[in-house]
Amino acid sequence: MRRFVRNLLCSESGQGLSEYLIIVALVAVAAIGVVTVFGRDIRELFSGTTDSLAGNQASNTARKATVKASKNLKNFGKYNAASGD
C-alpha cells in the first residue's frame, strides 16, 4: 500500500498533458486578443468577399493613393526638385 501511494505521488505521467493544456490556453488567449484587435477589419473583409461572391456591388472602403499625373514608368526613379516629386 505504501508503495502504491508513493508511486501515485511521485508519478509524472500527467506532466505532458498539463504542458499541452497550458500551450492550448496560451494559443486561445492569443487568438482572442487578435480577434479583439482586428475583429472589425476581419468582419468587413469577409462581408465584402461574400457580397462579391453573391454578385452584389461591393463598396470599396479603401483609400485611394494620390498619384501625381507627371509620374510614369519612364521617370519613376527620378526626383524633380521644381515640382517636389
DSSP file (Angstrom, degrees, kcal/mol; ACC not computed):
  #  RESIDUE AA STRUCTURE BP1 BP2  ACC     N-H-->O    O-->H-N    N-H-->O    O-->H-N    TCO  KAPPA ALPHA  PHI   PSI    X-CA   Y-CA   Z-CA
    1    1 A M     >        0   0    0      0, 0.0     4,-2.1     0, 0.0     5,-0.2   0.000 360.0 360.0 360.0 -42.0    0.0    0.0    0.0
    2    2 A R  H  >  +     0   0    0      1,-0.2     4,-2.4     2,-0.2     5,-0.2   0.894 360.0  51.8 -62.1 -39.4    2.8    2.4    0.8
    3    3 A R  H  > S+     0   0    0      1,-0.2     4,-2.5     2,-0.2    -1,-0.2   0.884 108.2  52.0 -65.3 -37.9    4.5    1.7   -2.5
    4    4 A F  H  > S+     0   0    0      2,-0.2     4,-2.0     1,-0.2    -2,-0.2   0.913 111.6  45.6 -63.9 -44.1    1.2    2.5   -4.3
    5    5 A V  H  X S+     0   0    0     -4,-2.1     4,-2.2     2,-0.2    -2,-0.2   0.897 113.4  50.1 -67.1 -40.5    0.8    5.8   -2.5
    6    6 A R  H  X S+     0   0    0     -4,-2.4     4,-2.1     1,-0.2    -2,-0.2   0.913 112.3  47.0 -64.6 -43.2    4.5    6.7   -3.2
    7    7 A N  H  X S+     0   0    0     -4,-2.5     4,-0.8     1,-0.2    -1,-0.2   0.868 111.3  52.5 -66.5 -34.8    4.2    5.8   -6.8
    8    8 A L  H  < S+     0   0    0     -4,-2.0    -2,-0.2    -5,-0.2    -1,-0.2   0.901 114.0  41.5 -66.7 -41.4    1.0    7.8   -7.1
    9    9 A L  H  < S+     0   0    0     -4,-2.2    -2,-0.2     1,-0.2    -1,-0.2   0.813 119.9  42.4 -77.4 -31.2    2.5   11.0   -5.6
   10   10 A C  H  < S+     0   0    0     -4,-2.1    -1,-0.2    -5,-0.2    -2,-0.2   0.441  86.3 118.2 -95.9  -0.7    5.8   10.8   -7.4
   11   11 A S     <  -     0   0    0     -4,-0.8     3,-0.2    -3,-0.2    -3,-0.0  -0.418  42.6-169.9 -70.9 140.6    4.4    9.8  -10.8
   12   12 A E    >   +     0   0    0      1,-0.1     3,-1.1    -2,-0.1     4,-0.4  -0.036  50.4 117.4-115.5  28.1    5.0   12.3  -13.7
   13   13 A S  T 3  S+     0   0    0      1,-0.2     4,-0.3     2,-0.1     3,-0.3   0.771  76.4  47.5 -71.1 -24.9    2.6   10.6  -16.2
   14   14 A G  T 3> S+     0   0    0     -3,-0.2     4,-2.0     1,-0.2    -1,-0.2   0.373  84.7  94.2 -95.2   4.4    0.3   13.7  -16.4
   15   15 A Q  H <> S+     0   0    0     -3,-1.1     4,-1.9     1,-0.2    -1,-0.2   0.914  83.8  49.2 -65.3 -43.9    3.1   16.2  -16.9
   16   16 A G  H  > S+     0   0    0     -4,-0.4     4,-2.2    -3,-0.3    -1,-0.2   0.893 110.2  51.7 -62.7 -40.3    2.9   16.2  -20.7
   17   17 A L  H  > S+     0   0    0     -4,-0.3     4,-2.1     1,-0.2    -1,-0.2   0.903 109.0  49.3 -64.1 -41.9   -0.8   16.6  -20.7
   18   18 A S  H  X S+     0   0    0     -4,-2.0     4,-1.9     2,-0.2    -1,-0.2   0.862 109.6  52.4 -68.3 -33.5   -0.7   19.6  -18.4
   19   19 A E  H  X S+     0   0    0     -4,-1.9     4,-2.1     2,-0.2    -2,-0.2   0.916 109.7  48.9 -66.1 -41.7    2.0   21.2  -20.6
   20   20 A Y  H  X S+     0   0    0     -4,-2.2     4,-2.5     1,-0.2    -2,-0.2   0.882 109.0  53.2 -64.9 -37.1   -0.2   20.8  -23.7
   21   21 A L  H  X S+     0   0    0     -4,-2.1     4,-2.2     2,-0.2    -1,-0.2   0.891 108.1  50.3 -63.7 -39.3   -3.1   22.3  -21.8
   22   22 A I  H  X S+     0   0    0     -4,-1.9     4,-2.2     2,-0.2    -2,-0.2   0.913 111.2  48.7 -64.5 -42.3   -1.0   25.4  -21.0
   23   23 A I  H  X S+     0   0    0     -4,-2.1     4,-2.3     2,-0.2    -2,-0.2   0.919 111.4  49.3 -64.2 -43.6    0.0   25.8  -24.6
   24   24 A V  H  X S+     0   0    0     -4,-2.5     4,-2.2     1,-0.2    -1,-0.2   0.891 110.4  51.5 -63.3 -39.1   -3.6   25.4  -25.8
   25   25 A A  H  X S+     0   0    0     -4,-2.2     4,-2.2     2,-0.2    -1,-0.2   0.901 109.9  49.0 -64.9 -40.6   -4.7   28.0  -23.3
   26   26 A L  H  X S+     0   0    0     -4,-2.2     4,-2.3     2,-0.2    -2,-0.2   0.896 111.0  49.8 -66.1 -39.9   -2.0   30.5  -24.4
   27   27 A V  H  X S+     0   0    0     -4,-2.3     4,-2.4     2,-0.2    -2,-0.2   0.897 110.5  50.9 -64.8 -39.4   -2.9   30.0  -28.1
   28   28 A A  H  X S+     0   0    0     -4,-2.2     4,-2.3     2,-0.2    -2,-0.2   0.908 110.3  48.6 -64.9 -41.7   -6.6   30.6  -27.2
   29   29 A V  H  X S+     0   0    0     -4,-2.2     4,-2.1     2,-0.2    -2,-0.2   0.904 112.1  49.5 -64.4 -40.9   -5.8   33.8  -25.3
   30   30 A A  H  X S+     0   0    0     -4,-2.3     4,-2.3     2,-0.2    -2,-0.2   0.906 110.7  49.9 -64.8 -40.9   -3.6   35.0  -28.3
   31   31 A A  H  X S+     0   0    0     -4,-2.4     4,-2.4     1,-0.2    -2,-0.2   0.901 110.1  50.3 -64.8 -40.7   -6.5   34.2  -30.7
   32   32 A I  H  X S+     0   0    0     -4,-2.3     4,-2.1     1,-0.2    -1,-0.2   0.898 110.5  50.6 -63.3 -40.1   -9.0   36.1  -28.6
   33   33 A G  H  X S+     0   0    0     -4,-2.1     4,-2.2     2,-0.2    -2,-0.2   0.908 110.5  48.3 -63.9 -42.4   -6.6   39.1  -28.5
   34   34 A V  H  X S+     0   0    0     -4,-2.3     4,-3.0     1,-0.2    -2,-0.2   0.917 112.5  48.1 -65.5 -43.1   -6.1   39.1  -32.3
   35   35 A V  H  X S+     0   0    0     -4,-2.4     4,-1.1     1,-0.2    -1,-0.2   0.871 111.1  52.0 -66.1 -35.3   -9.9   38.9  -32.8
   36   36 A T  H  < S+     0   0    0     -4,-2.1     4,-0.3    -5,-0.2    -1,-0.2   0.916 116.8  38.2 -65.4 -42.7  -10.4   41.7  -30.4
   37   37 A V  H  < S+     0   0    0     -4,-2.2     3,-0.2     1,-0.2    -2,-0.2   0.933 132.3  24.5 -75.2 -46.5   -7.9   44.0  -32.1
   38   38 A F  H  X S+     0   0    0     -4,-3.0     4,-2.4    -5,-0.2     5,-0.2   0.224  88.0 111.0-105.9  13.9   -8.7   43.1  -35.7
   39   39 A G  H  X S+     0   0    0     -4,-1.1     4,-2.4     1,-0.2     5,-0.2   0.893  78.6  47.2 -59.0 -46.0  -12.3   41.9  -35.4
   40   40 A R  H  > S+     0   0    0     -4,-0.3     4,-2.4    -3,-0.2    -1,-0.2   0.916 113.4  48.4 -64.9 -42.7  -13.9   44.8  -37.2
   41   41 A D  H  > S+     0   0    0      1,-0.2     4,-2.3     2,-0.2    -1,-0.2   0.900 112.0  49.5 -64.2 -40.0  -11.4   44.7  -40.1
   42   42 A I  H  X S+     0   0    0     -4,-2.4     4,-2.5     2,-0.2     5,-0.2   0.911 110.7  50.1 -66.0 -41.7  -11.9   40.9  -40.5
   43   43 A R  H  X S+     0   0    0     -4,-2.4     4,-2.5    -5,-0.2    -2,-0.2   0.913 111.6  48.1 -62.9 -42.4  -15.7   41.2  -40.5
   44   44 A E  H  X S+     0   0    0     -4,-2.4     4,-2.3     2,-0.2    -1,-0.2   0.893 111.1  51.5 -64.7 -39.3  -15.5   43.9  -43.2
   45   45 A L  H  X S+     0   0    0     -4,-2.3     4,-1.9     1,-0.2    -2,-0.2   0.937 113.5  43.2 -63.0 -46.9  -13.2   41.9  -45.3
   46   46 A F  H  X S+     0   0    0     -4,-2.5     4,-2.6     2,-0.2    -2,-0.2   0.866 112.8  52.1 -69.0 -35.9  -15.4   38.8  -45.1
   47   47 A S  H  X S+     0   0    0     -4,-2.5     4,-2.2    -5,-0.2    -1,-0.2   0.897 110.4  48.9 -68.2 -37.8  -18.6   40.8  -45.7
   48   48 A G  H  X S+     0   0    0     -4,-2.3     4,-2.0    -5,-0.2    -2,-0.2   0.892 112.5  48.7 -64.9 -38.9  -17.0   42.4  -48.8
   49   49 A T  H  X S+     0   0    0     -4,-1.9     4,-2.3     2,-0.2    -2,-0.2   0.925 112.5  46.6 -67.5 -44.5  -15.9   39.0  -50.1
   50   50 A T  H  X S+     0   0    0     -4,-2.6     4,-1.7     1,-0.2     6,-0.2   0.866 111.1  52.8 -67.8 -34.4  -19.3   37.4  -49.5
   51   51 A D  H  X>S+     0   0    0     -4,-2.2     5,-2.2    -5,-0.2     4,-0.6   0.911 110.2  48.3 -64.1 -41.3  -21.0   40.3  -51.2
   52   52 A S  H ><5S+     0   0    0     -4,-2.0     3,-0.9     1,-0.2    -2,-0.2   0.904 111.4  49.3 -65.8 -40.7  -18.8   40.0  -54.2
   53   53 A L  H 3<5S+     0   0    0     -4,-2.3    -1,-0.2     1,-0.2    -2,-0.2   0.819 108.3  54.4 -68.0 -29.4  -19.4   36.2  -54.4
   54   54 A A  H 3<5S-     0   0    0     -4,-1.7    -1,-0.2    -5,-0.2    -2,-0.2   0.583 119.3-111.3 -79.6  -9.3  -23.2   36.9  -54.2
   55   55 A G  T <<5S+     0   0    0     -3,-0.9    -3,-0.2    -4,-0.6     2,-0.2   0.528  70.6 139.4  93.0   6.2  -23.0   39.2  -57.1
   56   56 A N      < -     0   0    0     -5,-2.2     2,-0.7    -6,-0.2    -1,-0.3  -0.506  64.2-102.3 -81.7 152.8  -23.7   42.4  -55.2
   57   57 A Q        -     0   0    0     -2,-0.2     2,-0.3     1,-0.0    -1,-0.1  -0.659  40.8-145.4 -74.9 115.7  -21.8   45.6  -55.9
   58   58 A A        -     0   0    0     -2,-0.7     2,-0.5   -10,-0.1   -10,-0.1  -0.638   7.1-130.5 -85.3 138.3  -19.3   45.9  -53.1
   59   59 A S        -     0   0    0     -2,-0.3     2,-0.7     2,-0.0    -1,-0.0  -0.769  18.8-134.0 -88.5 128.3  -18.4   49.3  -51.9
   60   60 A N        -     0   0    0     -2,-0.5    -1,-0.0     1,-0.1    -2,-0.0  -0.727  23.5-179.4 -85.6 116.4  -14.7   49.8  -51.7
   61   61 A T        +     0   0    0     -2,-0.7    -1,-0.1     2,-0.1     2,-0.1   0.428  45.5 112.5 -95.6   0.7  -13.7   51.4  -48.4
   62   62 A A  S    S-     0   0    0      1,-0.1     2,-0.3     0, 0.0    -2,-0.1  -0.433  72.1-115.2 -74.5 148.1  -10.0   51.6  -49.1
   63   63 A R        -     0   0    0     -2,-0.1     2,-0.3     1,-0.0    -1,-0.1  -0.655  28.2-126.5 -82.4 136.9   -8.4   55.0  -49.5
   64   64 A K        -     0   0    0     -2,-0.3     2,-0.2     1,-0.1    -1,-0.0  -0.612  23.7-114.7 -84.3 143.1   -7.1   55.7  -52.9
   65   65 A A        -     0   0    0     -2,-0.3     2,-0.8     1,-0.1    -1,-0.1  -0.475  23.6-121.4 -74.2 145.0   -3.5   56.8  -53.3
   66   66 A T        -     0   0    0     -2,-0.2     2,-0.5     2,-0.0    -1,-0.1  -0.809  35.2-173.0 -89.1 115.4   -2.8   60.3  -54.5
   67   67 A V        -     0   0    0     -2,-0.8     2,-0.2     4,-0.0    -3,-0.0  -0.920  22.1-126.4-114.1 131.9   -0.7   59.9  -57.7
   68   68 A K    >   -     0   0    0     -2,-0.5     3,-1.3     1,-0.1    -2,-0.0  -0.555  15.5-133.7 -76.0 140.3    0.8   62.9  -59.5
   69   69 A A  T 3  S+     0   0    0      1,-0.3    -1,-0.1    -2,-0.2    -2,-0.0   0.754 100.6  64.2 -67.3 -24.6    0.0   62.9  -63.1
   70   70 A S  T 3  S+     0   0    0      2,-0.0     2,-0.4     5,-0.0    -1,-0.3   0.595  83.5  93.8 -78.6  -8.9    3.6   63.6  -64.2
   71   71 A K    <   +     0   0    0     -3,-1.3     2,-0.3     3,-0.1     5,-0.1  -0.695  45.7 144.5 -87.8 133.8    4.8   60.3  -62.8
   72   72 A N        -     0   0    0     -2,-0.4     3,-0.3     0, 0.0     4,-0.1  -0.850  64.1 -82.6-147.9-174.1    5.1   57.3  -65.2
   73   73 A L  S    S+     0   0    0     -2,-0.3     3,-0.5     1,-0.2     4,-0.2   0.767 121.8  58.5 -70.2 -23.7    7.4   54.4  -65.7
   74   74 A K  S    S+     0   0    0      1,-0.2    -1,-0.2     2,-0.1     3,-0.1   0.865 120.0  25.2 -74.6 -35.0    9.9   56.4  -67.7
   75   75 A N  S >  S+     0   0    0     -3,-0.3     3,-0.7     1,-0.1    -1,-0.2  -0.006  86.6 118.5-116.6  29.4   10.6   58.9  -64.9
   76   76 A F  T 3  S+     0   0    0     -3,-0.5    -1,-0.1     1,-0.2    -2,-0.1   0.919  79.0  38.7 -64.7 -46.4    9.7   56.9  -61.9
   77   77 A G  T 3  S+     0   0    0     -4,-0.2     2,-0.3    -3,-0.1    -1,-0.2   0.408  96.8  98.3 -88.2   3.4   13.0   56.9  -60.1
   78   78 A K    <   -     0   0    0     -3,-0.7     2,-0.5     2,-0.0    -3,-0.0  -0.713  64.1-140.6 -97.3 142.7   14.0   60.5  -60.9
   79   79 A Y        -     0   0    0     -2,-0.3     2,-0.6     5,-0.0    -2,-0.1  -0.864   8.0-160.3-103.8 131.8   13.5   63.3  -58.5
   80   80 A N     >> -     0   0    0     -2,-0.5     4,-1.5     1,-0.1     5,-1.0  -0.940   3.1-168.8-113.0 109.9   12.3   66.7  -59.8
   81   81 A A  T  45S+     0   0    0     -2,-0.6    -1,-0.1     1,-0.2    -2,-0.0   0.801  83.2  60.2 -69.2 -29.7   13.1   69.5  -57.3
   82   82 A A  T  45S+     0   0    0      1,-0.2    -1,-0.2     2,-0.1    -2,-0.0   0.907 116.8  29.3 -67.3 -41.3   11.0   72.0  -59.1
   83   83 A S  T  45S-     0   0    0     -3,-0.2    -1,-0.2     0, 0.0    -2,-0.2   0.619 106.5-121.7 -95.5 -13.1    7.7   70.1  -58.7
   84   84 A G  T  <5       0   0    0     -4,-1.5    -3,-0.2     1,-0.0    -2,-0.1   0.620 360.0 360.0  84.8  12.7    8.7   68.4  -55.5
   85   85 A D      <       0   0    0     -5,-1.0    -4,-0.2   -15,-0.0   -17,-0.1   0.412 360.0 360.0-131.3 360.0    8.3   64.8  -56.7
